[in-house]
Amino acid sequence: MALTDERRESLLAYCNLTELADDPEVKLLIPIFYAGTVGYMEGAGVTRSESDANRAALYDLCVNAMVLDAWDNRDTKEPVSQAAENPAFRRSLNQLKRTEPAVSDSDT
């Protein structure tokens, strides 16, 4: 899924990076983090639904949280302390996984 201008703006707002939108590091890394996150979600069996606005919003929130985590930890060499994963994020991702529409053999 390509990072559209509208989606990029939403992502930058979530990450509190709107004022840094033209920063070279932001321009370079945010699309990479986004693509990596979307790839992770696809590998986890989770897709974004265009027909279900609630599911699309939950998907976008999970992607936003993962991109923000990648941004915040981009310089981390070794974890100083292992912080617990955000439980709200984990619940959202699990819900998306459990409710992923099944693909029938005729759809493949």
VENWONOR-V467439 format. One record per residue. N is the residue number from 1. RES is the residue in one letter. PSI is psi in degrees with one decimal (NA if undefined). D_LAST is the distance of its C-alpha to the last C-alpha in Angstrom with 1 decimal. Layout:
n=(N,N)
res=(RES,RES)
psi=(PSI,PSI)
d_last=(D_LAST,D_LAST)
//
This chain:
n=(1,2,3,4,5,6,7,8,9,10,11,12,13,14,15,16,17,18,19,20,21,22,23,24,25,26,27,28,29,30,31,32,33,34,35,36,37,38,39,40,41,42,43,44,45,46,47,48,49,50,51,52,53,54,55,56,57,58,59,60,61,62,63,64,65,66,67,68,69,70,71,72,73,74,75,76,77,78,79,80,81,82,83,84,85,86,87,88,89,90,91,92,93,94,95,96,97,98,99,100,101,102,103,104,105,106,107,108)
res=(M,A,L,T,D,E,R,R,E,S,L,L,A,Y,C,N,L,T,E,L,A,D,D,P,E,V,K,L,L,I,P,I,F,Y,A,G,T,V,G,Y,M,E,G,A,G,V,T,R,S,E,S,D,A,N,R,A,A,L,Y,D,L,C,V,N,A,M,V,L,D,A,W,D,N,R,D,T,K,E,P,V,S,Q,A,A,E,N,P,A,F,R,R,S,L,N,Q,L,K,R,T,E,P,A,V,S,D,S,D,T)
psi=(125.2,149.8,99.2,164.9,-42.8,-43.7,-37.7,-44.4,-44.2,-42.9,-43.8,-38.1,-44.1,-41.1,1.5,42.7,12.8,-43.0,-18.1,15.5,-31.2,0.9,133.1,-37.8,-41.4,-46.4,-35.4,-48.5,-37.0,-45.6,-34.1,-45.9,-39.6,-49.5,-41.1,-39.0,-44.0,-39.9,-40.5,-45.8,-42.5,-42.7,-27.9,-1.6,20.7,128.0,162.0,128.0,125.1,-19.8,-12.2,101.5,-37.1,-43.5,-39.6,-41.0,-42.1,-41.0,-48.7,-39.2,-40.8,-43.9,-45.5,-46.4,-40.1,-38.3,-43.7,-41.5,-42.3,-40.5,-48.6,-28.3,19.5,-25.5,1.8,121.0,-49.2,137.9,124.6,-46.6,138.8,103.0,147.2,147.5,147.0,115.3,-31.2,-40.6,-46.5,-42.4,-41.6,-46.3,-43.0,-40.4,-43.3,-41.5,-44.8,-28.1,10.3,125.7,137.6,144.3,120.2,164.5,-30.5,-21.3,-16.7,NA)
d_last=(19.0,22.3,25.5,27.0,30.7,30.5,28.3,30.7,33.7,32.3,31.5,35.0,36.6,34.9,36.1,39.5,39.4,39.9,43.4,42.1,39.3,41.2,42.0,40.6,39.3,37.4,36.0,34.9,33.6,32.0,29.1,28.7,28.7,26.3,23.7,24.3,23.8,20.6,19.3,20.7,19.0,15.5,16.5,17.7,14.4,16.0,15.0,17.4,17.1,18.6,19.1,20.9,24.0,25.1,22.0,22.0,25.7,25.2,22.6,25.1,27.9,26.2,25.5,29.1,30.6,28.9,30.0,33.5,33.7,32.8,35.5,38.1,37.7,37.3,40.8,40.7,41.8,42.3,41.8,45.2,44.2,40.8,40.1,37.9,34.4,34.4,33.7,32.6,29.9,28.8,28.7,26.6,24.1,24.0,23.6,20.6,19.0,20.0,18.8,15.4,13.2,11.0,7.2,6.9,5.4,5.6,3.8,0.0)
//
